[in-house]
Amino acid sequence: MDLVYDYDTYKPELHCQGKPKVAFVCVHNSCRSQIAEALGKKLAGDVFESYSAGTALKDHINPDAVRMMKQLHGIDMEKTQYNKLISEIPQPDVVIFMGCNVSCPNLPSQYAENWGLEDPSGKEDAAFAETIAQIEKKVLALKEKLRG
């Protein structure tokens, strides 16, 4: 029997010491996952620890994402973050797949969601602003879901 969750209302029961570790995962760890890590630290650092990682890295964080996060949130991701492989972050309690559009990696966790976000890379600023707004909304919802 497959379990079907209403991800908007489901509240996972996590068993971890301290704050849960949340991994935001994308293939290249250069845009959506980096934005989610930055917003997780800023907006939900009191509830969970935020990490981002990928399966195949680019050599830098997307410059448009860096510029838009500075403009919209005052966060300089180039100063606070870097591209990481899944093997370089702590074992997560929660895994959030950003919307791989390819097969997502198998990453053991107590709870997982796929946010299914489109990659704004190569698009105009409005697409980045929309993606950032979607991630912000989802990070705040996850904060409430994981609040003890």
QUIWO-V573284 format. One line per field, one symbol per residue. ss: DSSP state (~ for helix, > for strand, _ for the rest). psi: psi as a letter, one per 30 degrees, with the letter a starting at -180 (. if undefined). A space follows every 10 residues. Layout:
# QUIWO-V573284
ss->???
psi->???
This chain:
# QUIWO-V573284
ss->__________ _________> >>>>>_____ _~~~~~~~~~ ~~~~___>>> >>>>______ __~~~~~~~~ ~~~___~~~~ ____>~~~__ ___>>>>___ __________ >>>>______ ____~~~~~~ ~~~~~~~~~~ ~~~~~~__
psi->kkkkkjfffk jkjkjlkakk kkkjklefhf deeeeeeeee eefgffelkk llllfjklfl kkeeeeeeee effgkjffff llkklefgll jlekkjkfie gakkljjklf klljfhkkkf kflleeeeee eeeeeeeeee eeeeefk.
